[in-house]
Each structure stands twice: as structure tokens, then as C-alpha cells.
């Protein structure tokens, strides 16, 4: 049963207070009453309310004077009542934090609409905040979804490293969550209140990389009309993430080494170096030791950033995490499309869990989001999954690709074999009627073995 919403009604007119309180009680609210600002202030300190209904003219002061203070503790949860009803008063009340404004005598229907509108706004705001957190805007170690011992060990190590001031090298295949790991390490560090600046080294053109990272002085090149601080200065006292550090041009690797060793950088065309206090996190999907051997990465820089290392395992090496992650992403998708998809069928779960996911967690997330965006209602079944999941051994193999009929035939035979040719059970897994199953078996020339 949904919990009743609590309202503090601040009104000195006894007949109006009683009639409004009675009306709200009859419409599912729990109402507490105050006759003046002093009592209302005491109640707001001792108790918690969902909404405040505030009269602006009270015996011990003007409600407008205290509205701003109330609104700091109850943002967008205050509806004001006034006997004047002037536009100026309404505008001022909104500026001081009121969500809505009603004129006396209060129309009961309008009052109910106003309160429901406030509650709808609060719910939408909270859902939006939850969605942002789910997607990663408020990332920490609690944002990782896992069940495997391998990932538990990685998280344990990362938590320990977060508490140190040292450089951390995060390696792993594309899509394993290296950037999320960097965000969590920063959030768990003593620098959490300072900025985390992310730089994708692979996306910066080589001729712009130095000015992008270390900044430049006015007139350094055509179009440099003012000084620019660069990413490192923006991250001063905080953390900088050098994502895909293996793509950093050799010409800049020596300059980065200087920052790591001396905390010192020189903006382009500057005559003097600048001191910075930065923690560096680096991420890569390359084998940097191999890059060093191939002379594509400086050995001295590699050994400098390799102080602490975290290897995020690919999804195929922690299959226990596939289904919890799929459920997690389905929950996110349902925040956007509420109530559409109720779950994942047993057969679809089996197919998800056996697939190698070459794109790792990002690949799984995108698959669930695409299914959600298709407008599906009910359960996700095998027929809703990408073809690559139905026959993973065929994925990426050059040469002739199987036809849709061949894929359908093999999948139907798999299901029939698993159910020992129990047609009702097989039809349910396939999401079709028993009559349709018989017809499909005839079309595809499938016989009981």
C-alpha cells in the first residue's frame, strides 16, 4: 500500500485551517497544522513532511520573510496561500522557492490539482536523478554490478589503490569499464572534491595534442586569441584520466614524463614552466609492454605509469556477471520505458550467458538497450536476441553466412532437443502456438529424432 503523503498546513484562520485540513485528510493526506511561523519552524526541525502549505499572512510575521529559509530545506515542496493574489506577490514567492501559488478563498479542486502537480514534479525529479546515477553520473565502486570472484578481487584492489596518491594504470579490452573504474578510483580518493578531467588520447589530432594537454599562450598559433589553460591545468589539485594512453604520440610522451616526475609543465610559447598538483590515472586496451618492445611507447614512461596496475577482466572470463549485468541494464531501460519488459526468459538467459561478448559490458548494455528501444512488451525471448547470439560459433567467420531459414531451423531443433520434443514446452520457449510449431516444423522439414 502506498504511504500517505504528509503535509504541514501553516494557517492562522481557524475555520479555513480546519476545512482545508479536513478536505486534504479525506483525499488521502496526513495533515499536521501550525497557527504561526514559530510553531511551523519547530515542526519542520523535528518532523519530516512531503509538502508545506504556507499562508503568507501570519500573526508573528510575513510568510514571505521565512519562505526562502523553508525552501532551502523543502525545495520545490511549498505551495503558498495569499489573500491578495497580486502578480508581484506570486513572482516574488516563486523567486524565494515556492512551487505554486494559490489565492484565497481556496478552491478545493484547484488545491488538489496544485498538490498533485508538486508531487508529480518531485517524483519525476527523483527518477531523473536515479537514472543519472545508474548511467554513471555519480559513479563509485557501488556502481559496479558483479557476482564473480575475479571482479570482486579487482574491486578490492582498486579500493586500496584509490586511497593512495600513486599513478594507476588500468588495462583491459574495449568495453570492460576502464573509464568507470577510473571514476570510482577518483571518487574513493582524497581528491574526490576536486575535478576529474578525462582526455581521450586517441581522439586528439597529433598537431593539436600539446596545446590541448598543456595549454598555450595568446598568439601561439593562428587563432590563439587568448591564453588557454589546457587539460592538465584544469585538473590542478584533482585527477586527470589519460584514456587510451597507448595512442599518445611519442613526441608528447617525453613532456608527459616531465609532468609525472617534476609536477611541471610548459604551455605552448610560454617562457616559464607552471607547477601542477595532479594525480594521473591511465587507461589502455593495448599491451604496453609489447608497445615498448616495438618502440611505439617510451620505456621510461611505461615504468613511470606502471606503479599500480589494475587489469579489468573481459566478460567472457567472468560469465557469472553476465546475467546480473543484463538485469541491471534492463532496469535502466525500464526507467526510460517503464513497465515494458518484465524480464528475460530462461532460454534467452542461457543464450546471453554462453555468448563471448567481444565488446564486453558495453556490448551487452547496447544489446539490452536496443531490445528495449524496439518497443517490446513482456519477456525477452530468444527470438528478440541478435542473430549472433543464437549461433555464436558462426559469428565473425568469413565465407558463406547461414540463411535466416537455416538459423531458424537450427534454433528450433536446439529447443526441441532440450525439451525432449515436448511440443507444448518448446512452443512456449519459442514464443509461438503449438499449431504454429507444427507448421514451422513441416516447412523446415524438422522431424523427431
VOKEGU-706083 format. One record per residue (C-alpha): residue number from 1; x, y, z; chain. Coordinates in Angstrom, 1 decimal. Each point is the difference from the previous one (the first is absolute). Layout:
REM residues N
[site NUM; [X; Y; Z]; A]
...
This chain:
REM residues 449
[site 1; [0.0; 0.0; 0.0]; A]
[site 2; [1.3; 3.4; -0.9]; A]
[site 3; [1.0; 2.1; 3.0]; A]
[site 4; [-2.1; 3.1; 0.5]; A]
[site 5; [1.7; 3.4; -0.7]; A]
[site 6; [0.6; 2.3; 3.0]; A]
[site 7; [-1.0; 3.6; -0.2]; A]
[site 8; [0.8; 2.9; 2.4]; A]
[site 9; [-2.9; 2.5; -0.2]; A]
[site 10; [1.1; 3.4; 1.3]; A]
[site 11; [-3.1; 2.2; 0.3]; A]
[site 12; [-1.3; 2.3; 2.9]; A]
[site 13; [-3.6; 0.2; -1.2]; A]
[site 14; [-1.6; -2.8; 2.1]; A]
[site 15; [-3.1; -0.7; -2.2]; A]
[site 16; [2.1; -0.1; -3.2]; A]
[site 17; [2.7; -2.1; 1.6]; A]
[site 18; [-2.6; -2.5; 1.2]; A]
[site 19; [-1.8; -0.2; -3.3]; A]
[site 20; [3.2; -0.4; -2.1]; A]
[site 21; [1.4; -2.5; 2.5]; A]
[site 22; [-3.2; -2.1; -0.1]; A]
[site 23; [-0.2; 0.1; -3.8]; A]
[site 24; [3.6; -1.1; -0.4]; A]
[site 25; [-0.5; -2.8; 2.5]; A]
[site 26; [-3.0; -1.2; -2.0]; A]
[site 27; [2.3; -0.1; -3.1]; A]
[site 28; [2.7; -2.2; 1.4]; A]
[site 29; [2.4; 2.4; 1.7]; A]
[site 30; [1.3; 0.0; 3.6]; A]
[site 31; [-0.4; 3.6; 1.2]; A]
[site 32; [1.9; 1.8; 2.8]; A]
[site 33; [-1.1; 3.6; 0.9]; A]
[site 34; [1.9; 3.1; 1.2]; A]
[site 35; [-1.5; 3.3; 0.8]; A]
[site 36; [3.1; 2.2; -0.3]; A]
[site 37; [3.6; 0.1; -1.3]; A]
[site 38; [1.6; -0.9; 3.3]; A]
[site 39; [-1.9; -3.3; 0.4]; A]
[site 40; [0.5; -0.8; -3.7]; A]
[site 41; [3.8; 0.5; 0.4]; A]
[site 42; [0.1; -2.3; 3.0]; A]
[site 43; [-2.0; -2.7; -1.8]; A]
[site 44; [2.2; 0.1; -3.1]; A]
[site 45; [3.0; -0.5; 2.2]; A]
[site 46; [-1.5; -3.0; 1.8]; A]
[site 47; [-2.0; -1.7; -2.7]; A]
[site 48; [0.2; -0.8; -3.7]; A]
[site 49; [-2.7; 1.0; -2.4]; A]
[site 50; [-0.6; -0.6; -3.7]; A]
[site 51; [-1.7; 3.4; -0.6]; A]
[site 52; [-0.5; 3.3; 1.7]; A]
[site 53; [-3.1; 2.1; -0.5]; A]
[site 54; [0.9; 3.5; 1.3]; A]
[site 55; [-2.2; 3.1; 0.6]; A]
[site 56; [2.0; 3.2; -0.7]; A]
[site 57; [-1.8; 2.1; 2.7]; A]
[site 58; [0.5; -1.4; 3.5]; A]
[site 59; [-0.2; 1.6; 3.5]; A]
[site 60; [3.8; -0.1; 0.7]; A]
[site 61; [1.2; 1.1; -3.4]; A]
[site 62; [-0.2; 0.0; -3.8]; A]
[site 63; [0.3; -3.5; -1.5]; A]
[site 64; [1.9; 1.5; -2.8]; A]
[site 65; [2.9; 0.8; 2.4]; A]
[site 66; [0.4; -3.6; 1.1]; A]
[site 67; [-0.9; -1.6; -3.4]; A]
[site 68; [3.6; 0.0; -1.2]; A]
[site 69; [1.3; -1.7; 3.1]; A]
[site 70; [-2.8; -2.6; -0.2]; A]
[site 71; [0.8; -0.6; -3.7]; A]
[site 72; [3.6; -0.9; 0.7]; A]
[site 73; [-1.1; -3.0; 2.0]; A]
[site 74; [-3.1; -0.7; -2.1]; A]
[site 75; [1.0; 0.9; -3.6]; A]
[site 76; [-3.0; 0.0; -2.4]; A]
[site 77; [-2.3; -1.3; 2.7]; A]
[site 78; [-1.7; 3.2; 1.1]; A]
[site 79; [-3.4; 1.3; -1.1]; A]
[site 80; [-0.8; 3.5; 1.3]; A]
[site 81; [-3.5; 1.5; 0.8]; A]
[site 82; [-0.7; 3.7; -0.1]; A]
[site 83; [-3.0; 2.2; 0.3]; A]
[site 84; [1.4; 2.7; -2.4]; A]
[site 85; [0.6; -2.1; -3.1]; A]
[site 86; [2.2; 2.6; -1.7]; A]
[site 87; [2.3; -0.9; -2.8]; A]
[site 88; [2.9; 1.7; 1.8]; A]
[site 89; [-0.5; -2.2; 3.1]; A]
[site 90; [-0.2; -3.2; -2.1]; A]
[site 91; [3.2; 0.8; -1.9]; A]
[site 92; [1.8; 0.8; 3.3]; A]
[site 93; [-1.2; -3.2; 1.6]; A]
[site 94; [1.2; -2.0; -2.9]; A]
[site 95; [3.4; 1.7; 0.1]; A]
[site 96; [0.3; -0.8; 3.7]; A]
[site 97; [-0.6; -3.7; -0.6]; A]
[site 98; [-3.8; -0.7; -0.1]; A]
[site 99; [-1.1; -2.5; -2.6]; A]
[site 100; [-3.5; 1.3; -0.4]; A]
[site 101; [-2.3; 2.9; 1.1]; A]
[site 102; [-3.7; -0.1; 0.9]; A]
[site 103; [-2.3; 2.9; 0.8]; A]
[site 104; [-2.6; -0.1; 2.9]; A]
[site 105; [-2.7; -1.0; 0.2]; A]
[site 106; [1.5; -3.4; -1.0]; A]
[site 107; [-1.8; -2.0; -2.6]; A]
[site 108; [0.2; -3.6; 1.2]; A]
[site 109; [0.4; -1.5; -3.5]; A]
[site 110; [2.8; 2.5; -0.9]; A]
[site 111; [1.7; -0.7; 3.3]; A]
[site 112; [0.0; -3.8; -0.7]; A]
[site 113; [1.3; 0.6; -3.6]; A]
[site 114; [2.8; 2.2; 1.3]; A]
[site 115; [1.1; -2.5; 2.6]; A]
[site 116; [-0.1; -2.9; -2.5]; A]
[site 117; [2.0; 2.1; -2.4]; A]
[site 118; [2.7; 0.6; 2.6]; A]
[site 119; [0.1; -3.7; 0.9]; A]
[site 120; [0.3; -1.0; -3.7]; A]
[site 121; [2.9; 2.5; -0.4]; A]
[site 122; [1.8; -1.5; 3.0]; A]
[site 123; [-0.4; -3.5; -1.3]; A]
[site 124; [1.2; 0.9; -3.5]; A]
[site 125; [3.0; 1.8; 1.5]; A]
[site 126; [0.9; -2.9; 2.2]; A]
[site 127; [-0.3; -2.5; -2.9]; A]
[site 128; [2.2; 2.2; -2.1]; A]
[site 129; [2.6; 0.2; 2.8]; A]
[site 130; [-0.1; -3.8; 0.4]; A]
[site 131; [0.4; -0.5; -3.8]; A]
[site 132; [3.1; 2.3; -0.1]; A]
[site 133; [1.5; -2.0; 2.9]; A]
[site 134; [-0.7; -3.3; -1.8]; A]
[site 135; [1.6; 1.2; -3.2]; A]
[site 136; [3.1; 1.0; 1.8]; A]
[site 137; [-0.3; 3.7; 0.8]; A]
[site 138; [0.6; -0.7; 3.7]; A]
[site 139; [2.5; -2.9; -0.4]; A]
[site 140; [1.7; -1.8; 2.8]; A]
[site 141; [0.9; -3.6; 0.8]; A]
[site 142; [-3.6; -0.7; 0.9]; A]
[site 143; [-0.9; 0.5; -3.7]; A]
[site 144; [1.8; -3.2; -1.0]; A]
[site 145; [-2.4; -2.9; -0.5]; A]
[site 146; [1.7; -3.4; 0.5]; A]
[site 147; [-0.3; -3.4; 1.6]; A]
[site 148; [3.4; -1.5; -1.1]; A]
[site 149; [2.9; -0.5; 2.4]; A]
[site 150; [2.3; 1.4; -2.7]; A]
[site 151; [-1.8; 3.3; -0.1]; A]
[site 152; [-0.3; 0.1; 3.8]; A]
[site 153; [3.8; -0.2; 0.2]; A]
[site 154; [0.4; 2.8; -2.6]; A]
[site 155; [-2.3; 2.3; 2.0]; A]
[site 156; [1.8; -0.8; 3.3]; A]
[site 157; [3.3; 0.9; -1.6]; A]
[site 158; [-1.3; 3.1; -1.6]; A]
[site 159; [-1.5; 1.2; 3.4]; A]
[site 160; [3.5; -0.4; 1.5]; A]
[site 161; [1.6; 1.9; -2.8]; A]
[site 162; [-2.5; 2.8; 0.2]; A]
[site 163; [1.2; 0.9; 3.4]; A]
[site 164; [3.5; 0.6; -1.2]; A]
[site 165; [1.5; 3.0; -1.8]; A]
[site 166; [1.6; -2.2; -2.7]; A]
[site 167; [-0.5; -0.3; -3.7]; A]
[site 168; [-2.2; -2.9; -1.1]; A]
[site 169; [0.1; -1.8; -3.3]; A]
[site 170; [-3.4; -1.5; -0.9]; A]
[site 171; [0.2; -2.6; -2.8]; A]
[site 172; [-2.6; -2.1; -1.7]; A]
[site 173; [-1.8; -0.6; -3.2]; A]
[site 174; [-2.4; 2.5; -1.6]; A]
[site 175; [-3.3; 0.2; 1.8]; A]
[site 176; [1.1; -1.5; 3.3]; A]
[site 177; [-0.6; 3.2; 2.1]; A]
[site 178; [3.4; 1.6; 0.3]; A]
[site 179; [-1.3; 3.5; 0.1]; A]
[site 180; [-2.6; -1.0; 2.6]; A]
[site 181; [2.8; -1.5; 2.0]; A]
[site 182; [2.0; 3.3; -0.2]; A]
[site 183; [-3.1; 1.9; 1.1]; A]
[site 184; [-0.4; -2.3; 3.0]; A]
[site 185; [3.7; 0.3; 1.0]; A]
[site 186; [-0.3; 3.8; -0.1]; A]
[site 187; [-3.2; -0.1; 2.0]; A]
[site 188; [1.7; -2.1; 2.6]; A]
[site 189; [3.1; 2.2; 0.3]; A]
[site 190; [0.9; 3.0; 2.1]; A]
[site 191; [-0.5; 2.2; -3.1]; A]
[site 192; [-3.6; -0.9; -0.5]; A]
[site 193; [-1.1; 3.6; 0.6]; A]
[site 194; [2.3; 1.2; -2.8]; A]
[site 195; [-0.5; -0.5; -3.8]; A]
[site 196; [0.5; -3.2; -1.9]; A]
[site 197; [1.0; 1.0; -3.6]; A]
[site 198; [-0.2; -2.7; -2.6]; A]
[site 199; [2.0; 0.1; -3.2]; A]
[site 200; [-0.3; -2.5; -2.8]; A]
[site 201; [3.5; -0.1; -1.5]; A]
[site 202; [-1.2; -1.8; -3.1]; A]
[site 203; [-2.4; 2.8; -1.0]; A]
[site 204; [2.4; 2.9; 0.1]; A]
[site 205; [1.8; 0.9; -3.3]; A]
[site 206; [3.8; -0.3; 0.5]; A]
[site 207; [0.5; 3.6; -1.1]; A]
[site 208; [-2.4; 1.3; 2.7]; A]
[site 209; [0.9; -2.5; 2.8]; A]
[site 210; [2.6; 2.2; 1.7]; A]
[site 211; [-2.1; 3.1; 0.2]; A]
[site 212; [-3.1; -2.1; 1.0]; A]
[site 213; [1.8; -1.6; 2.9]; A]
[site 214; [2.4; 2.7; 1.2]; A]
[site 215; [-1.7; 3.2; -1.2]; A]
[site 216; [1.4; 2.9; -1.9]; A]
[site 217; [0.6; 3.8; 0.2]; A]
[site 218; [-1.8; 2.6; -2.1]; A]
[site 219; [1.5; 0.2; -3.5]; A]
[site 220; [1.6; -3.5; 0.2]; A]
[site 221; [-1.6; -0.8; -3.4]; A]
[site 222; [-2.6; 1.3; -2.4]; A]
[site 223; [-3.3; 0.2; 1.9]; A]
[site 224; [1.6; 0.1; 3.5]; A]
[site 225; [-1.8; 3.3; 1.0]; A]
[site 226; [0.3; -0.6; 3.7]; A]
[site 227; [1.9; -2.2; 2.5]; A]
[site 228; [-1.3; -3.5; 0.4]; A]
[site 229; [0.8; -2.1; 3.1]; A]
[site 230; [-0.1; -3.5; -1.5]; A]
[site 231; [-1.3; -3.2; 1.6]; A]
[site 232; [2.8; -0.3; 2.6]; A]
[site 233; [-0.5; 3.4; 1.5]; A]
[site 234; [-3.8; -0.6; 0.0]; A]
[site 235; [0.7; -3.1; 2.1]; A]
[site 236; [2.3; 1.8; 2.5]; A]
[site 237; [-0.4; -1.4; 3.5]; A]
[site 238; [-2.2; -2.7; -1.5]; A]
[site 239; [0.4; -3.0; -2.2]; A]
[site 240; [0.5; -0.4; -3.8]; A]
[site 241; [-0.9; -3.1; -1.8]; A]
[site 242; [2.1; -0.7; -3.1]; A]
[site 243; [-2.3; -2.4; -1.8]; A]
[site 244; [1.6; -2.1; -2.8]; A]
[site 245; [3.5; 1.2; 1.0]; A]
[site 246; [1.5; -2.5; -2.4]; A]
[site 247; [-1.1; 2.4; -2.8]; A]
[site 248; [1.9; 3.0; 1.4]; A]
[site 249; [2.6; 1.2; -2.6]; A]
[site 250; [3.6; -0.8; 0.8]; A]
[site 251; [0.8; 3.8; -0.2]; A]
[site 252; [-2.3; 0.6; 2.9]; A]
[site 253; [1.0; -2.9; 2.2]; A]
[site 254; [3.2; 1.7; 1.1]; A]
[site 255; [-2.0; 3.1; 1.0]; A]
[site 256; [-2.4; -2.2; 2.0]; A]
[site 257; [2.9; -1.6; 1.7]; A]
[site 258; [1.2; 3.4; 1.2]; A]
[site 259; [-3.4; 0.7; 1.5]; A]
[site 260; [0.1; -3.4; 1.8]; A]
[site 261; [3.5; 0.5; 1.4]; A]
[site 262; [0.0; 3.7; 0.8]; A]
[site 263; [-3.6; 1.1; 0.1]; A]
[site 264; [1.0; 2.6; -2.5]; A]
[site 265; [-1.3; 0.9; -3.5]; A]
[site 266; [0.6; 2.8; -2.5]; A]
[site 267; [-2.9; 1.3; -2.1]; A]
[site 268; [0.7; 0.5; -3.7]; A]
[site 269; [2.0; 3.2; -0.6]; A]
[site 270; [0.3; 0.7; 3.8]; A]
[site 271; [3.4; 1.1; 1.3]; A]
[site 272; [-0.4; -1.5; 3.4]; A]
[site 273; [-1.2; -3.4; 1.4]; A]
[site 274; [-3.1; -0.4; 2.1]; A]
[site 275; [-0.3; -2.2; 3.1]; A]
[site 276; [-3.0; -2.3; 0.3]; A]
[site 277; [-1.2; -2.4; 2.7]; A]
[site 278; [-1.7; -2.9; -1.9]; A]
[site 279; [-0.7; -3.7; 0.4]; A]
[site 280; [0.3; -1.8; -3.2]; A]
[site 281; [-2.2; -3.0; -1.0]; A]
[site 282; [0.8; -1.7; -3.3]; A]
[site 283; [-2.1; -2.5; -1.9]; A]
[site 284; [0.8; -2.1; -3.0]; A]
[site 285; [-1.3; -3.0; -2.0]; A]
[site 286; [3.5; -0.6; -1.4]; A]
[site 287; [2.8; -2.2; 1.3]; A]
[site 288; [2.4; 2.8; 0.9]; A]
[site 289; [2.9; -2.4; 0.6]; A]
[site 290; [-0.4; -1.1; -3.6]; A]
[site 291; [-0.3; 3.7; -1.1]; A]
[site 292; [3.3; 0.7; 1.8]; A]
[site 293; [1.7; -2.9; -1.8]; A]
[site 294; [-1.3; 1.3; -3.3]; A]
[site 295; [1.4; 3.5; 0.8]; A]
[site 296; [-3.5; 1.5; -0.1]; A]
[site 297; [0.0; 0.9; 3.7]; A]
[site 298; [2.8; 1.4; 2.1]; A]
[site 299; [1.4; -2.5; 2.5]; A]
[site 300; [0.7; 2.7; 2.6]; A]
[site 301; [-3.6; 1.3; -0.2]; A]
[site 302; [-1.4; -3.6; 0.2]; A]
[site 303; [1.9; -0.8; 3.2]; A]
[site 304; [-1.0; 3.4; 1.5]; A]
[site 305; [-3.8; -0.6; -0.5]; A]
[site 306; [0.2; -3.7; 0.9]; A]
[site 307; [0.2; 0.8; 3.7]; A]
[site 308; [-3.3; -1.7; 0.8]; A]
[site 309; [-1.8; -2.1; -2.6]; A]
[site 310; [-3.6; -1.2; -0.3]; A]
[site 311; [-1.0; -2.5; -2.6]; A]
[site 312; [-3.8; 0.1; -0.7]; A]
[site 313; [-0.9; -3.5; -1.2]; A]
[site 314; [-2.1; -0.5; -3.1]; A]
[site 315; [-3.6; -1.1; 0.4]; A]
[site 316; [0.7; -3.5; -1.5]; A]
[site 317; [2.3; -0.6; 3.0]; A]
[site 318; [-2.7; 0.8; 2.5]; A]
[site 319; [-3.1; -1.4; -1.4]; A]
[site 320; [-1.7; 0.0; 3.4]; A]
[site 321; [-0.3; 3.8; -0.4]; A]
[site 322; [-1.9; -0.1; -3.4]; A]
[site 323; [-3.5; -0.6; 1.3]; A]
[site 324; [0.3; 2.4; 3.0]; A]
[site 325; [1.2; 2.6; -2.5]; A]
[site 326; [-2.8; -0.7; -2.4]; A]
[site 327; [-2.6; 0.4; 2.7]; A]
[site 328; [1.7; 3.2; 1.1]; A]
[site 329; [-0.1; 1.5; -3.5]; A]
[site 330; [-3.6; -1.2; -0.4]; A]
[site 331; [-0.8; 2.0; 3.2]; A]
[site 332; [1.5; 3.1; -1.5]; A]
[site 333; [-1.8; -0.5; -3.3]; A]
[site 334; [-3.3; -0.4; 1.9]; A]
[site 335; [0.6; 3.4; 1.7]; A]
[site 336; [-0.2; 1.5; -3.5]; A]
[site 337; [-2.8; -2.3; -1.2]; A]
[site 338; [-1.7; -0.9; 3.2]; A]
[site 339; [-1.8; -3.4; 0.3]; A]
[site 340; [0.7; -1.1; -3.6]; A]
[site 341; [2.3; -3.0; 0.6]; A]
[site 342; [-0.7; -2.3; 2.9]; A]
[site 343; [3.1; -2.2; -0.1]; A]
[site 344; [2.2; -2.3; -2.0]; A]
[site 345; [-1.2; -3.6; -0.8]; A]
[site 346; [2.0; -3.0; 1.2]; A]
[site 347; [1.1; -0.8; -3.6]; A]
[site 348; [1.0; 3.6; -0.7]; A]
[site 349; [2.0; 0.0; 3.2]; A]
[site 350; [1.8; -3.2; -1.2]; A]
[site 351; [0.9; 1.6; -3.3]; A]
[site 352; [1.2; 3.2; 1.7]; A]
[site 353; [2.2; -1.9; 2.4]; A]
[site 354; [1.7; -2.2; -2.6]; A]
[site 355; [0.9; 2.9; -2.4]; A]
[site 356; [3.6; 1.3; 0.2]; A]
[site 357; [-1.0; 3.7; -0.3]; A]
[site 358; [3.1; 1.3; -2.0]; A]
[site 359; [-1.1; 3.5; 0.8]; A]
[site 360; [-0.3; -0.9; 3.7]; A]
[site 361; [-2.3; 1.9; 2.4]; A]
[site 362; [-0.7; 2.8; -2.5]; A]
[site 363; [-1.0; -2.6; -2.6]; A]
[site 364; [-2.5; -1.6; 2.5]; A]
[site 365; [-1.3; 3.4; 1.0]; A]
[site 366; [-0.6; 1.0; -3.5]; A]
[site 367; [-1.8; -3.3; -0.8]; A]
[site 368; [-2.4; 0.4; 2.9]; A]
[site 369; [-0.6; 3.7; -0.9]; A]
[site 370; [-0.7; -0.8; -3.6]; A]
[site 371; [-2.6; -2.7; 0.9]; A]
[site 372; [-1.7; 2.5; 2.4]; A]
[site 373; [-0.1; 2.7; -2.7]; A]
[site 374; [-1.8; -2.4; -2.4]; A]
[site 375; [-3.2; 0.4; 2.0]; A]
[site 376; [-0.1; -3.6; 1.3]; A]
[site 377; [-2.5; -0.8; 2.8]; A]
[site 378; [0.2; -3.0; 2.3]; A]
[site 379; [3.1; -2.3; 0.2]; A]
[site 380; [3.1; 0.1; -2.1]; A]
[site 381; [0.1; -3.4; -1.9]; A]
[site 382; [2.5; -1.5; -2.3]; A]
[site 383; [-1.8; 1.4; -3.0]; A]
[site 384; [0.7; 3.5; 1.2]; A]
[site 385; [3.8; -0.5; 0.3]; A]
[site 386; [2.5; 0.9; -2.8]; A]
[site 387; [0.8; -2.9; -2.3]; A]
[site 388; [3.6; -0.1; 1.1]; A]
[site 389; [-1.2; -1.3; 3.4]; A]
[site 390; [-2.0; -2.9; -1.5]; A]
[site 391; [3.1; -1.5; -1.7]; A]
[site 392; [3.0; 1.6; 1.6]; A]
[site 393; [2.4; -2.4; -1.7]; A]
[site 394; [-1.0; 1.5; -3.3]; A]
[site 395; [0.6; 3.6; 1.1]; A]
[site 396; [2.9; 1.7; -1.9]; A]
[site 397; [0.8; -3.1; -2.1]; A]
[site 398; [0.8; 1.0; -3.6]; A]
[site 399; [-1.7; -1.6; -2.9]; A]
[site 400; [-3.6; -1.0; -0.6]; A]
[site 401; [-2.4; 1.2; 2.7]; A]
[site 402; [-3.0; -2.2; 0.9]; A]
[site 403; [-3.4; 0.9; -1.3]; A]
[site 404; [-2.8; 1.1; 2.4]; A]
[site 405; [-1.8; -3.3; -0.7]; A]
[site 406; [3.2; -1.9; 1.0]; A]
[site 407; [0.4; 2.0; 3.2]; A]
[site 408; [-3.7; -0.5; 0.8]; A]
[site 409; [0.2; -3.7; -0.7]; A]
[site 410; [3.1; -0.5; 2.2]; A]
[site 411; [-1.5; 2.0; 2.9]; A]
[site 412; [-3.3; -1.9; -0.2]; A]
[site 413; [1.9; -3.3; 0.0]; A]
[site 414; [2.0; 1.1; 3.0]; A]
[site 415; [-3.1; 0.9; 2.0]; A]
[site 416; [-1.8; -3.2; -0.9]; A]
[site 417; [3.0; -2.1; 1.0]; A]
[site 418; [0.4; 1.8; 3.3]; A]
[site 419; [-3.7; -0.6; 0.8]; A]
[site 420; [0.2; -3.6; -1.2]; A]
[site 421; [-2.6; 0.9; -2.7]; A]
[site 422; [-2.7; 1.1; 2.5]; A]
[site 423; [-1.8; 2.1; -2.5]; A]
[site 424; [-2.0; 2.2; 2.4]; A]
[site 425; [3.1; 0.8; 2.0]; A]
[site 426; [2.0; 0.7; -3.2]; A]
[site 427; [-2.7; 2.2; -1.4]; A]
[site 428; [0.0; 2.1; 3.2]; A]
[site 429; [3.7; 0.5; -0.1]; A]
[site 430; [-0.1; 1.0; -3.7]; A]
[site 431; [-2.9; 2.4; 0.8]; A]
[site 432; [-2.4; -1.6; -2.6]; A]
[site 433; [-3.1; -2.1; 0.2]; A]
[site 434; [0.2; -3.8; -0.2]; A]
[site 435; [-1.8; 0.1; -3.4]; A]
[site 436; [2.6; 2.5; -1.3]; A]
[site 437; [2.7; -2.3; 1.2]; A]
[site 438; [-1.4; -2.9; -2.0]; A]
[site 439; [-0.3; 2.2; -3.0]; A]
[site 440; [3.6; 1.3; 0.3]; A]
[site 441; [1.3; -3.6; 0.5]; A]
[site 442; [-1.7; -1.0; -3.2]; A]
[site 443; [1.4; 3.0; -1.9]; A]
[site 444; [3.5; -0.6; 1.2]; A]
[site 445; [-0.3; -3.8; -0.3]; A]
[site 446; [0.8; -0.6; 3.7]; A]
[site 447; [-0.8; -3.4; 1.3]; A]
[site 448; [0.3; -1.6; 3.4]; A]
[site 449; [3.4; -1.7; 0.4]; A]
